[in-house]
Every structure is written in C-alpha cells, then in structure tokens.
Amino acid sequence: MIKLVKVDKNKCIGCGACASVCPDGFEIKNGKSTVKNKKAKCIEEAISVCPVGAISK
C-alpha cells in the first residue's frame, strides 16, 4: 500500500528543511514544499524536521 504524503500549504513556511533532509521526496515550488516522490525512504525524517508540522501521511 502506498502511503499518502501531504503538505499542508497553509502551514508550510517554505523553509526547505524537508527538501534538505529528503531531496528525493520533496522540492520547493512557488515558495512551498511539494511532494515529488511519496516512496522516498527519507519521508519520515522530513516529517520529523518540519518546524511547523506541515507534512503528514
């Protein structure tokens, strides 16, 4: 089963922490984080480093 990974665009501050620790899974587009690969192995780490809790699954 594929995990549903979401970024809450209202919470996201575009700091890039998720893309820094998980470049395979996230990228910053238009000042907000975007999921580019929900199967990336580093998704959990990205969730844990988000300072505003904008990433969930």
QUINOR-V549960 format. One record per helix or strand. SS is the DSSP state (H for helix, E for strand). FROM is the first residue (numbers start at 0). TO is the last residue. If there is no record, write none. Layout:
BEGIN
SS;FROM;TO
SS;FROM;TO
END
This chain:
BEGIN
E;5;6
H;16;20
E;25;28
E;31;34
H;42;48
E;54;55
END
